[in-house]
Amino acid sequence: MSDENELNSSLVGQARKLQSILQSALDGIITIDDHGTITTVNPAAARLFGYEEAEFLGRNVHFLMPEPYHSEHDGYLHNYRTTGRRRIIGIGREVTGLRRDGSTFPMHLAVSKFEMDGRIFFTGIIHDLSARKATEMELRQAQKMEAMGQLTGGIAHDFNNLLTVIIGNLEMLEGKLTTPLQRELATEALDAADLGARLTTRLLAFARRSHLEPESINLNSFVLGLTDMLHRTLGETVYLSNALTPNLWPVRVDSSQVESAIVNLTVNARDAMPDGGRVVIETSNAVIDETMDGQFDGLQPGDYVRLTVSDSGEGMSDAVRERAFEPFFTTKEQGRGTGLGLSMIYGFAKQSGGLATIESGPEKGTVVSIFLPRHLVEPVGLATDDPDEPALPGAGQTILAVEDDERVRKLTVTRLTQLGYNVIAAGSGAEAIDLLAAGSTADLLFSDVVMPGGMSGFDLRSKVQALYPNMPVLLTSGYAEEMARSDHDRENQPKILRKPYRMADLADAIDAALKS
C-alpha cells in the first residue's frame, strides 16, 4: 500500500510539474490525439491564436490553420496511422497560423510523438515568427533604400557634371549673342538647366544623400517655388491651394529637407484621395507657452513657425495614426511605399528643434503639422542669378584646378581664365601633387570631391595643407554624400561649391576662398 501511495504521489507531482511548465512556457504548446483532436493547450497558445483555452479542447486542430494546411492536415494524420510515414515529426518547419480574427502569422512548428494508455498523441510547440519576419522585412527595405541611394547619388554626380558644362557654355555663348531672339533662346535654355539642377537636388534629398546646410529661410518662398511642380505631380483630380501668412518668421533649416517634407506630405495626401479632393498647404506663426507643452509632446515654450499640409482624404484610424511616424510602417500595398517618408519628416523636425504632429480620423481627412523654431536673424533671400551682374574679376592669381571629367575641366579653365586668373589644370589628385612637387606654385587649390584613383578632394586637401599650410582650398561636388565624410570633416571643411554653378557663383566662391 505504501508503494502505491508513493507512486500516486509521484504521478501527482509529475502532473503538477507538467502543468507548471505548460502555464509558464512563452511558446504555445498544443497536444492532439491521432485524429487531430486537441486535448491540452497552454495559455501562451490561447493568447497567440486569440481564443479562450476552453475553446480549443475537443476541436480538430485544423481550425487553427489557413488553407491549404486546413484541408491537408487530416490527410497527413491518416497517412501516418496507415503507413507510418512522418511529415514533420521530429523535424519542425515554418508554417502559417490562423488567428480568431482571421489574420494569419508565420510560426515555427516543432512536433513530437508520445504514447499514453496505448494511444498515440502529438505535441506541437509553436513559436511566433512575426517579430523576426518584420525585422527581416525592415532590413530588406533598408538595404533596398541604401542601394537606391547609392544609385541615385552616382547618377546625380554625373548629371551635375553635364549640367555644369551646359550652363557654363550657355553663359559664355550668351555674352556673344547680338539679337533679342538669340538672347531669349539662351535664357530659356539656362532656365531649363537650372530647373534640372533643382530636380537633381531634390532627388538627392529624397535619397537622403544631401549634405545638410542649415540656412535662414522663409517657408513661404519654398511653398510658392514648389507649387508648379506639385500641380503636375498631384494630377487634375486634386485641387491644391495655399494659405500663407504674411510676415512669416524665418526658420533655420536645411532647404532640401524642407522641400522633401513638403513633397512627401502632398504625395501622401494625393494617395489618400484616390477619387480626388483638396490639399491645402498653410504657414503660420505659432507661440507655444508653458500651458501648451503637454499638447505638443514636450515641445519647449517659444516662437515657432508652423507648416501644415491638410487633405480631404480617407483619414487614419487611431491605430494607424499612432504608428504613422514609425520607420517602415506603411498602409500602402507592396511596392508603393517604404514607410520612410513620415519617419524622415518626424526626424527632420526633431533634429531641427521642433516637432511633427498628425490629426486624423476615418473619413475626416488628415492634417500633418511641422513646428520649426523661429530664427531671430533675418532670413537670407533665395539665391537668384542675374546674368547681367558682372562677375568679380581676378587679379592674376594662379589657381590649381583639379577635375577628372575632361569636359568640366576644360570649361573650368576657360571660366577661370575669363575671370582673370592663371590656371594650372590637373586630372587627378595624384597629378596635382606631382605638379606641386615639380615646382608649380599656386595661390589656391580648386578641386572636385569625387575623383577616381583612390584620392578624393578631401584627401587631396589634407595632403596639400600638410605640405603648403598657407594655400587656401575650395572644393566642389555634384555628389552630396561625399560632403559629409566624417564629423571632423564637417567641422573643418570650408563651404563647398555645389555643381552645377553659375559664373557669378564661381567668382564669389573663388574670391571668398582667396580672402580666407
C-alpha positions as CSV (number, residue, x, y, z in Angstrom):
1,M,0.0,0.0,0.0
2,S,2.9,2.3,0.8
3,D,4.4,1.7,-2.6
4,E,1.1,2.5,-4.3
5,N,0.8,5.8,-2.3
6,E,4.3,6.7,-3.3
7,L,3.5,6.0,-6.9
8,N,0.3,8.1,-6.8
9,S,2.2,10.9,-5.1
10,S,4.9,10.8,-7.7
11,L,2.3,10.9,-10.5
12,V,0.6,13.8,-8.9
13,G,3.9,15.6,-8.6
14,Q,4.8,14.9,-12.3
15,A,1.4,16.2,-13.3
16,R,1.9,19.4,-11.4
17,K,5.3,19.8,-12.8
18,L,4.0,19.4,-16.3
19,Q,1.1,21.8,-15.6
20,S,3.6,24.4,-14.3
21,I,5.7,24.1,-17.5
22,L,2.6,24.5,-19.7
23,Q,1.5,27.5,-17.7
24,S,4.8,29.3,-17.7
25,A,6.0,28.5,-21.3
26,L,6.4,31.5,-23.5
27,D,5.8,29.4,-26.7
28,G,2.4,27.9,-27.5
29,I,2.0,24.2,-26.7
30,I,-0.9,22.1,-28.0
31,T,-1.4,18.4,-27.7
32,I,-3.7,16.4,-30.0
33,D,-4.6,12.7,-30.4
34,D,-4.1,10.7,-33.5
35,H,-7.3,12.0,-35.1
36,G,-6.3,15.7,-34.6
37,T,-8.5,16.4,-31.6
38,I,-7.0,18.9,-29.2
39,T,-6.6,17.5,-25.7
40,T,-4.4,20.2,-23.9
41,V,-3.5,23.8,-24.6
42,N,-1.4,26.3,-22.7
43,P,-2.1,30.0,-22.0
44,A,0.6,31.1,-24.5
45,A,-1.2,29.3,-27.3
46,A,-4.5,30.8,-26.3
47,R,-3.1,34.3,-26.4
48,L,-1.3,33.6,-29.7
49,F,-4.4,32.4,-31.5
50,G,-6.9,34.7,-29.7
51,Y,-9.2,32.1,-28.2
52,E,-10.1,31.1,-24.6
53,E,-8.3,27.9,-23.5
54,A,-11.7,26.1,-23.2
55,E,-12.5,26.8,-26.8
56,F,-9.6,24.6,-28.0
57,L,-10.5,21.4,-26.2
58,G,-12.3,18.8,-28.3
59,R,-11.9,20.6,-31.6
60,N,-9.8,19.4,-34.5
61,V,-6.6,21.3,-34.6
62,H,-7.0,22.2,-38.3
63,F,-9.3,25.1,-37.3
64,L,-6.0,27.0,-36.4
65,M,-4.7,26.6,-40.0
66,P,-5.4,28.5,-43.1
67,E,-5.7,26.8,-46.5
68,P,-4.1,24.7,-47.8
69,Y,-2.9,23.4,-44.4
70,H,-6.5,23.2,-43.1
71,S,-7.6,20.7,-45.8
72,E,-4.4,18.7,-45.9
73,H,-3.8,18.2,-42.2
74,D,-6.2,15.3,-41.6
75,G,-4.6,13.5,-44.6
76,Y,-1.2,13.7,-43.0
77,L,-2.6,12.1,-39.8
78,H,-4.3,9.4,-41.8
79,N,-1.1,8.6,-43.8
80,Y,0.8,8.4,-40.5
81,R,-1.7,6.0,-39.0
82,T,-1.9,3.7,-42.0
83,T,1.7,3.9,-43.4
84,G,3.8,5.2,-40.6
85,R,5.1,7.9,-42.9
86,R,6.1,11.0,-40.9
87,R,5.6,14.5,-42.3
88,I,7.3,16.9,-39.8
89,I,7.6,14.9,-36.6
90,G,11.0,15.5,-35.1
91,I,11.9,17.9,-37.8
92,G,10.0,21.1,-37.4
93,R,9.3,23.7,-40.1
94,E,7.9,27.1,-40.8
95,V,4.1,27.2,-41.4
96,T,1.3,29.7,-41.1
97,G,-1.2,30.0,-38.3
98,L,-4.8,31.4,-38.4
99,R,-6.0,33.6,-35.6
100,R,-9.6,34.0,-34.4
101,D,-9.9,37.4,-36.2
102,G,-9.0,35.8,-39.5
103,S,-5.5,37.2,-39.6
104,T,-2.5,34.9,-40.3
105,F,1.0,34.9,-38.9
106,P,4.3,33.0,-39.5
107,M,5.2,30.4,-37.0
108,H,7.8,27.7,-36.4
109,L,6.1,24.3,-35.5
110,A,8.0,21.5,-33.9
111,V,6.1,18.3,-33.4
112,S,6.9,15.3,-31.2
113,K,5.0,12.0,-30.6
114,F,4.3,10.1,-27.4
115,E,2.1,7.1,-26.3
116,M,-0.1,7.1,-23.3
117,D,-2.6,4.3,-22.3
118,G,-2.0,2.6,-25.6
119,R,-2.9,5.6,-27.7
120,I,-0.7,7.9,-29.8
121,F,-0.6,11.7,-29.1
122,F,1.3,14.5,-30.7
123,T,2.7,17.7,-29.0
124,G,3.2,20.8,-31.1
125,I,5.4,23.6,-29.8
126,I,4.6,26.9,-31.6
127,H,7.0,29.8,-31.8
128,D,5.6,33.1,-33.2
129,L,7.9,34.4,-36.0
130,S,6.1,37.7,-36.6
131,A,8.7,39.9,-34.9
132,R,11.6,38.2,-36.7
133,K,9.8,38.4,-40.1
134,A,9.1,42.1,-39.5
135,T,12.8,42.7,-38.7
136,E,13.9,40.9,-41.8
137,M,11.5,42.9,-43.9
138,E,12.8,46.2,-42.4
139,L,16.3,45.1,-43.1
140,R,15.5,44.3,-46.7
141,Q,13.8,47.6,-47.1
142,A,16.8,49.4,-45.6
143,Q,19.1,47.6,-47.9
144,K,16.9,48.4,-50.9
145,M,16.9,52.1,-49.9
146,E,20.6,52.1,-49.4
147,A,21.1,50.6,-52.9
148,M,18.7,53.1,-54.3
149,G,20.5,55.9,-52.6
150,Q,23.9,54.8,-54.0
151,L,22.5,54.6,-57.5
152,T,20.8,58.0,-57.1
153,G,23.9,59.6,-55.8
154,G,26.0,58.2,-58.7
155,I,23.5,59.4,-61.3
156,A,23.3,62.8,-59.7
157,H,27.1,63.2,-59.7
158,D,27.3,62.5,-63.5
159,F,24.2,64.6,-64.3
160,N,25.5,67.6,-62.3
161,N,28.8,67.4,-64.3
162,L,26.8,67.5,-67.5
163,L,24.7,70.4,-66.2
164,T,27.9,72.3,-65.3
165,V,29.1,72.0,-68.8
166,I,25.8,73.0,-70.3
167,I,25.3,76.0,-68.0
168,G,28.9,77.2,-68.4
169,N,28.9,77.1,-72.1
170,L,25.5,78.7,-72.4
171,E,26.7,81.6,-70.2
172,M,29.7,82.1,-72.3
173,L,27.6,81.9,-75.5
174,E,25.1,84.3,-74.1
175,G,27.7,87.1,-74.0
176,K,28.3,86.8,-77.7
177,L,24.7,86.9,-78.9
178,T,23.6,90.0,-80.8
179,T,19.8,89.8,-81.2
180,P,16.9,89.8,-78.7
181,L,15.6,86.4,-80.0
182,Q,19.0,84.8,-79.6
183,R,19.3,86.1,-76.0
184,E,15.8,84.9,-75.3
185,L,16.6,81.4,-76.5
186,A,19.8,81.3,-74.5
187,T,17.9,82.5,-71.3
188,E,15.2,79.8,-71.8
189,A,17.9,77.1,-72.1
190,L,19.7,78.4,-69.0
191,D,16.4,78.4,-67.1
192,A,15.8,74.8,-68.1
193,A,19.3,73.8,-67.0
194,D,18.7,75.5,-63.6
195,L,15.4,73.5,-63.3
196,G,17.4,70.3,-64.0
197,A,19.8,71.3,-61.2
198,R,17.0,71.8,-58.7
199,L,15.4,68.5,-59.7
200,T,18.8,66.8,-59.0
201,T,19.0,68.5,-55.6
202,R,15.5,67.1,-54.8
203,L,16.5,63.7,-56.0
204,L,19.4,63.7,-53.6
205,A,17.2,64.9,-50.8
206,F,14.7,62.1,-51.4
207,A,17.5,59.5,-51.4
208,R,18.8,61.0,-48.1
209,R,22.2,61.9,-49.7
210,S,22.0,65.6,-49.3
211,H,24.7,67.4,-47.4
212,L,22.8,69.3,-44.7
213,E,23.4,73.0,-44.8
214,P,21.0,74.9,-42.4
215,E,20.3,78.4,-43.5
216,S,17.8,81.1,-42.5
217,I,14.8,80.9,-44.9
218,N,11.2,81.9,-45.3
219,L,8.9,78.9,-45.8
220,N,6.5,80.9,-47.9
221,S,9.2,81.2,-50.6
222,F,9.6,77.4,-50.7
223,V,5.9,76.7,-50.9
224,L,5.5,79.1,-53.8
225,G,8.6,77.8,-55.5
226,L,7.2,74.2,-55.4
227,T,3.6,75.0,-56.4
228,D,4.0,74.4,-60.2
229,M,5.8,71.1,-59.7
230,L,3.2,70.0,-57.2
231,H,0.3,70.8,-59.5
232,R,1.9,68.4,-62.1
233,T,2.6,65.7,-59.5
234,L,-0.9,65.7,-57.9
235,G,-2.8,65.5,-61.1
236,E,-6.0,67.0,-62.3
237,T,-8.3,65.5,-59.7
238,V,-6.6,67.1,-56.8
239,Y,-7.1,70.8,-56.1
240,L,-4.1,72.4,-54.5
241,S,-4.3,75.7,-52.6
242,N,-2.0,77.8,-50.3
243,A,-2.8,79.8,-47.2
244,L,0.4,81.6,-46.5
245,T,0.8,84.0,-43.5
246,P,2.3,87.4,-44.4
247,N,5.3,88.5,-42.3
248,L,6.1,84.9,-41.6
249,W,9.0,84.4,-39.2
250,P,12.2,82.9,-40.6
251,V,13.5,79.4,-39.6
252,R,17.0,78.0,-39.8
253,V,16.8,74.6,-41.5
254,D,18.2,72.7,-44.5
255,S,16.3,73.8,-47.6
256,S,16.5,70.4,-49.3
257,Q,14.8,68.7,-46.3
258,V,12.0,71.3,-46.3
259,E,11.4,70.6,-50.0
260,S,11.4,66.9,-49.4
261,A,9.0,67.2,-46.5
262,I,6.5,69.3,-48.5
263,V,6.6,67.0,-51.5
264,N,6.3,63.8,-49.3
265,L,3.3,65.2,-47.5
266,T,1.5,66.3,-50.6
267,V,2.1,63.0,-52.4
268,N,0.8,61.2,-49.3
269,A,-2.3,63.4,-49.4
270,R,-2.9,62.6,-53.0
271,D,-2.6,58.8,-52.3
272,A,-5.2,59.2,-49.6
273,M,-7.7,60.7,-52.1
274,P,-8.0,58.1,-54.9
275,D,-11.1,59.8,-56.3
276,G,-9.6,63.3,-56.0
277,G,-10.0,66.0,-53.3
278,R,-8.4,69.1,-51.9
279,V,-4.9,69.7,-50.5
280,V,-4.1,72.9,-48.6
281,I,-0.5,74.0,-47.7
282,E,-0.6,76.5,-44.9
283,T,2.0,78.5,-43.0
284,S,1.6,80.4,-39.7
285,N,3.4,81.9,-36.7
286,A,2.8,80.0,-33.5
287,V,3.7,80.8,-29.9
288,I,3.9,77.8,-27.5
289,D,3.7,78.7,-23.8
290,E,4.1,76.6,-20.6
291,T,0.4,75.7,-20.5
292,M,0.6,74.2,-24.0
293,D,3.7,72.0,-24.0
294,G,1.7,69.0,-22.8
295,Q,-0.3,69.2,-26.1
296,F,2.9,69.1,-28.2
297,D,4.9,66.2,-26.8
298,G,7.1,68.4,-24.5
299,L,7.9,71.0,-27.2
300,Q,9.8,73.8,-25.5
301,P,7.9,77.0,-25.0
302,G,8.8,79.6,-27.5
303,D,8.2,81.0,-31.0
304,Y,7.7,78.6,-33.8
305,V,6.7,78.6,-37.5
306,R,4.0,76.0,-38.3
307,L,3.9,74.3,-41.8
308,T,0.7,72.4,-42.3
309,V,-0.4,70.1,-45.1
310,S,-4.1,69.0,-44.9
311,D,-6.2,66.9,-47.2
312,S,-9.8,65.8,-47.5
313,G,-8.9,62.1,-47.9
314,E,-9.8,58.9,-46.2
315,G,-8.1,59.7,-42.9
316,M,-6.5,57.3,-40.5
317,S,-7.7,55.1,-37.7
318,D,-6.4,55.6,-34.2
319,A,-4.1,52.6,-34.6
320,V,-2.6,53.7,-37.8
321,R,-2.2,57.3,-36.6
322,E,-0.3,56.2,-33.5
323,R,2.2,54.3,-35.7
324,A,2.4,56.7,-38.7
325,F,5.8,58.1,-37.7
326,E,7.4,54.7,-37.2
327,P,10.2,53.8,-39.7
328,F,9.0,51.3,-42.3
329,F,5.4,51.4,-41.2
330,T,3.1,51.9,-44.2
331,T,-0.5,51.1,-45.1
332,K,0.3,51.2,-48.9
333,E,0.4,48.0,-50.8
334,Q,3.7,46.2,-51.6
335,G,5.9,48.2,-54.0
336,R,4.1,51.5,-53.4
337,G,5.8,52.8,-50.3
338,T,8.7,52.1,-48.0
339,G,7.2,53.6,-44.9
340,L,10.1,56.1,-44.6
341,G,8.5,59.3,-45.7
342,L,6.8,60.3,-42.4
343,S,9.5,59.0,-40.2
344,M,12.1,61.1,-42.1
345,I,9.8,64.2,-41.7
346,Y,9.5,63.5,-37.9
347,G,13.3,63.1,-37.6
348,F,13.9,66.3,-39.6
349,A,11.5,68.2,-37.3
350,K,13.0,66.8,-34.1
351,Q,16.6,67.4,-35.3
352,S,15.7,71.0,-36.1
353,G,14.4,71.6,-32.6
354,G,10.8,71.2,-33.4
355,L,8.1,68.6,-33.8
356,A,5.7,67.0,-36.3
357,T,2.1,66.1,-35.4
358,I,-0.8,64.3,-37.0
359,E,-4.5,64.9,-36.6
360,S,-6.7,62.5,-38.5
361,G,-9.8,60.3,-38.3
362,P,-11.6,57.8,-40.6
363,E,-13.3,59.8,-43.4
364,K,-12.2,63.1,-41.8
365,G,-9.0,63.7,-43.7
366,T,-5.5,64.3,-42.3
367,V,-3.6,67.3,-41.1
368,V,0.2,67.0,-40.7
369,S,1.9,69.9,-39.0
370,I,5.6,70.6,-38.7
371,F,6.7,73.1,-36.0
372,L,10.1,74.7,-36.5
373,P,11.8,77.1,-34.1
374,R,11.8,80.8,-35.1
375,H,15.2,82.1,-36.2
376,L,15.8,85.5,-34.8
377,V,18.2,86.6,-37.6
378,E,16.6,88.0,-40.8
379,P,16.4,85.3,-43.5
380,V,18.8,85.2,-46.3
381,G,16.8,85.6,-49.6
382,L,16.7,82.7,-52.0
383,A,19.6,82.8,-54.5
384,T,18.7,84.4,-57.8
385,D,21.1,84.5,-60.7
386,D,21.3,87.8,-62.5
387,P,23.1,87.1,-65.9
388,D,23.7,90.9,-66.2
389,E,25.6,91.2,-62.9
390,P,29.3,91.3,-63.6
391,A,31.4,88.5,-62.1
392,L,34.2,89.5,-59.7
393,P,37.4,90.0,-61.6
394,G,40.6,88.1,-60.6
395,A,43.9,89.8,-60.1
396,G,46.2,87.4,-61.9
397,Q,46.5,84.8,-59.1
398,T,47.3,81.2,-60.0
399,I,44.7,78.5,-59.4
400,L,45.4,74.8,-59.5
401,A,42.2,73.3,-60.9
402,V,41.7,69.6,-60.3
403,E,38.9,67.8,-62.2
404,D,38.7,64.3,-63.6
405,D,35.9,65.0,-66.1
406,E,37.6,66.3,-69.2
407,R,34.7,68.5,-70.3
408,V,34.2,70.0,-66.9
409,R,38.0,70.6,-66.6
410,K,38.1,72.4,-70.0
411,L,35.2,74.6,-69.0
412,T,36.7,75.4,-65.6
413,V,39.9,76.5,-67.2
414,T,38.0,78.7,-69.6
415,R,35.9,80.3,-66.9
416,L,38.7,80.9,-64.5
417,T,40.8,82.5,-67.4
418,Q,37.9,84.8,-68.3
419,L,37.7,85.8,-64.6
420,G,41.3,87.0,-64.8
421,Y,43.2,84.1,-63.1
422,N,46.1,82.0,-64.3
423,V,45.2,78.3,-64.3
424,I,47.1,75.1,-63.9
425,A,44.9,72.1,-64.7
426,A,45.2,68.5,-63.3
427,G,43.1,65.4,-64.0
428,S,43.5,63.8,-60.6
429,G,44.8,64.3,-57.1
430,A,48.0,62.4,-57.8
431,E,48.7,64.6,-60.8
432,A,48.1,67.8,-58.8
433,I,50.6,66.6,-56.1
434,D,53.2,65.8,-58.8
435,L,52.8,69.3,-60.4
436,L,53.3,71.0,-57.0
437,A,56.3,68.7,-56.2
438,A,57.8,69.6,-59.6
439,G,57.9,73.3,-58.7
440,S,54.5,74.6,-59.8
441,T,53.1,77.2,-57.5
442,A,49.5,78.2,-56.9
443,D,47.6,80.7,-54.8
444,L,44.5,78.4,-54.5
445,L,43.6,74.7,-54.9
446,F,40.2,74.3,-56.6
447,S,39.3,70.6,-56.6
448,D,36.4,68.3,-57.3
449,V,35.5,66.0,-54.4
450,V,34.7,62.7,-56.1
451,M,37.6,61.5,-58.3
452,P,39.0,58.1,-59.4
453,G,42.4,56.8,-58.4
454,G,41.8,56.5,-54.6
455,M,42.3,60.1,-53.8
456,S,39.2,62.2,-53.2
457,G,39.1,66.0,-52.9
458,F,39.2,65.6,-49.1
459,D,42.3,63.5,-49.3
460,L,44.0,66.0,-51.7
461,R,43.0,68.9,-49.5
462,S,44.7,67.2,-46.4
463,K,47.9,66.4,-48.3
464,V,48.2,69.9,-49.8
465,Q,47.5,71.6,-46.5
466,A,50.1,69.5,-44.8
467,L,52.7,70.4,-47.5
468,Y,51.6,74.0,-48.0
469,P,49.7,75.2,-44.9
470,N,49.0,78.7,-46.3
471,M,47.4,77.6,-49.5
472,P,43.6,78.0,-49.4
473,V,41.4,75.2,-50.7
474,L,38.0,75.4,-52.4
475,L,36.1,72.1,-53.1
476,T,33.3,71.5,-55.5
477,S,31.0,68.5,-56.0
478,G,27.8,67.2,-57.6
479,Y,27.6,64.2,-55.3
480,A,26.4,65.3,-51.9
481,E,27.2,62.2,-49.8
482,E,30.9,62.7,-50.1
483,M,30.5,66.1,-48.4
484,A,29.6,64.5,-45.1
485,R,32.5,62.1,-44.8
486,S,33.1,62.4,-41.1
487,D,32.3,64.6,-38.1
488,H,35.9,66.0,-38.3
489,D,35.4,67.0,-42.0
490,R,32.0,68.6,-41.3
491,E,33.6,70.8,-38.6
492,N,36.7,71.8,-40.5
493,Q,35.8,71.9,-44.2
494,P,35.2,75.2,-46.0
495,K,31.9,75.8,-47.8
496,I,31.7,73.5,-50.9
497,L,30.6,74.9,-54.3
498,R,27.7,72.8,-55.5
499,K,27.6,71.7,-59.1
500,P,26.2,72.9,-61.3
501,Y,27.0,76.6,-60.6
502,R,26.8,79.9,-62.5
503,M,29.8,82.0,-63.4
504,A,28.9,84.5,-60.6
505,D,28.8,81.7,-58.1
506,L,32.3,80.6,-59.1
507,A,33.6,84.1,-59.0
508,D,32.2,84.7,-55.5
509,A,33.5,81.4,-54.2
510,I,37.0,81.8,-55.6
511,D,37.2,85.4,-54.2
512,A,36.0,84.3,-50.8
513,A,38.4,81.4,-50.7
514,L,41.4,83.6,-51.6
515,K,40.5,86.1,-49.0
516,S,40.2,83.4,-46.3
